[in-house]
Amino acid sequence: EDQVTQSPEALRLQEGESSSLNCSYTVSGLRGLFWYRQDPGKGPEFLFTLYSAGEEKEKERLKATLTKKESFLHITAPKPEDSATYLCAVYGQGGSEKLVFGKGTKLTVNP
Amino acid sequence: DAGITQSPRHKVTETGTPVTLRCHQTENHRYMYWYRQDPGHGLRLIHYSYGVKDTDKGEVSDGYSVSRSKTEDFLLTLESATSSQTSVYFCAISGDFGTRTPEQYFGPGTRLTVT
């Protein structure tokens, strides 16, 4: 069964203090790893898709990387507006046509 | 933003009553999904559709049914609501599965409370 574990559950940073969020996964044949951002009371917002180990994607202060066992979301010089819950999800070759989500990391960036 | 709307956005209902949630998309995407999100569980798939009148179960489908009579609409029905179905429900859409798995885009959610 596909599994996703995100750590830490919560992270507090000062504005400008760079850090990384972790997404460890177990999947039979990765067909895609997805990162989402979710603000309170809203639906998840798509950020990145990674398909193979070594792949990297960047968007503003965010950079996502992928290895064979985990993905990192690096946040460089974060701002308060980066505060949100970040969700990781994987799609495996199990054939059930579904994303498996982690429980998320709640990021708070203090000014 | 992907053109996805959900209605109603908030609903309070009593145990045992039927409830239908609607998801409407303007993107003409083939795939549509219903998820629920609960503290400590993350997002879990309830049902999904891969075309008009083509649907399948997700991991938490008990107590739910779905219908898709048009490409743009995907309905989720709780035949007899229970307190355990109190949750936030999200609809999502995606394009076809070609050589790569497509990303899913989510609607704004419906907060359902069953008293």
Interface residues (C-beta under 8 A of the other chain):
Chain A: R31 G32 F34 Y36 G41 K42 G43 P44 E45 F46 T49 Y51 L87 A89 Y91 E97 K98 L99 F101 G102 K103 G104
Chain B: I4 G40 H41 G42 L43 R44 L45 Y48 Y50 D56 G58 E59 F90 A92 R100 T101 E103 Q104 Y105 F106 G107 P108 G109
